Amino acid sequence: MNVAAPQAQLWDESLWDELLAYLEEGRVIPIVGPTWVVEDQGQRTTLEGYVATRLAAKVALPAGDGDVPVTLNGVVSRYLQQGKRREALYPAIRDIVQEARFEPPQALLRLASITDFNLFVTTSFDLLLEAAIDEARFRGEQRTQSIAYRRDKVQDLDVGKADLVRPTVYHLFGKLAASPIYSICDDDLLEYLFALQAENRPARLFDELQNNHLLVLGGNFSDWLARLFLRMTKRRRLSDPRDVVEILADDRSRQDRDLVFFLSNFSSRTKIFDGDAPEFTEQLWRRWQARNPPRTEAAQPADWMPPNDVPDGAVFISYAREDADAVHRLAAGLRARGIAFWFDLDRDEGSGLQVGDNFDLKIRRGIRSCSRFVAVLSAHTEARLSGYFRREWQYAVDRSLELAEHIPFIMPIVVDDTQRFATLPERIDRAHRIALPGGAMTDELARRLPSSSGAPA
């Protein structure tokens, strides 16, 4: 007879420190399910339960057994039993969700505010996760990149996780629309799972899922579906040794004796948290905050947000995400001296460009129109042989070739005690470096920068 594994095999408090260390390395991806609680006129419900109840009323289906929770799959099944067309349900569901205008639940806001996350995967069709990230990081401005998998047209990540320039949400089973391009029932889900195992899977996304630690939060997978999903993401036998860990946090997995038995015996790197997704997220957020106290007001002015476009004649600041604190400190000093500047708000939090804009094109235009190009150098930039900042460096080098030799267009600034740099382009290596420990602004640097707009001629 199958019996549940001892609790110590499922969860250990020492996992928190391990997980936080992985987070700091940028090696954790949250996979967010659809079972988060939202508020409906003071009543707590899941989005799926809300949509299912409203959809049943909208298409005039019987309410069903009051003792059995109304599910979206159940409503769709009963609708199809009447011989009606499934396609009519997708626009109806979209209208229900859009009219509800739910605010992101607190737990999702907590998750979104952990800025070490830059790639999120969701198995839900709603846009609550994007809304939570925009609210937690950008004061509600729509800056989060949203990508949805389609069985007829594969959409993959443009770049790997390490090179994402803004937070990205990937909808694995499709995203809310009037068309039947997202999963609303078990039949749809089966087709998505089948397609994701075929040749038209998003290869770059699955490379990241395979090689990173995963947090599966608020999922509603049954026993065998959970096994299949984990096997898909890891792309190897779950009993084979692997360095990465997966953590399940929901209100279902721990109660599933067969799943617990399987994981404890055949997938030792998969752990089940002793609580649901909001409980796990709250603990993770509190522990992460303790290790990452909020920046001081001087380092990150509360009332400043970069504009969407790089202002003409501004100082363009190029940096690696690990140097964000130094860049915020430098920005505060520039701002106090009335020097126009621009930088991508935080390489872990996304770009200062609106969703849908051609990011690379605007960066190139910004570098062509800026007055000075500040390349922030550190041990981090030296250690990272790949990163979007290196592309910015090349654009700046190309621009400098068009300028007179006496114009100090490129200004390398060293924000730590690194003395030697072996990976710089020649033109940046030749430029006079300025030491600015921690990014603390100096009057000397201010004198070297233009106090009013005016790009190099």
Secondary structure, 3 states (H helix, E strand, C coil): CCCCCCHHHHCCCCHHHHHHHHHHCCCEEEEECCCCEEEECCEEEEHHHHHHHHHHHHCCCCCCCCCCCCCHHHHHHHHHHCCCCHHHHHHHHHHHHHHHCCCCCHHHHHHHCCCCCCEEEECCCCCHHHHHHHHHHHCCCCCCEEEECCCCCCCCCCCCHHHCCCCEEEECCECCCCCCCECCCHHHHHHHHHHHCCCCCCHHHHHHHHHCEEEEECCCCCHHHHHHHHHHHHCCCCCCCCCCCEEEECCCHHHCHHHHHHHHHHCCCEEECCCCHHHHHHHHHHHHHHHCCCCCCCCCCCCCCCCCCCCCCCEEEECCHHHHHHHHHHHHHHHHCCCCEECCCECCCECCCCCCCCHHHHHHHHHHHCCEEEEEECHHHHHCCCCHHHHHHHHHHHHHCCCCCCCCCEEEEECCCCCCCCCCCHHHHHCCCEECHHHCCCHHHHHHCCCCCCCCC
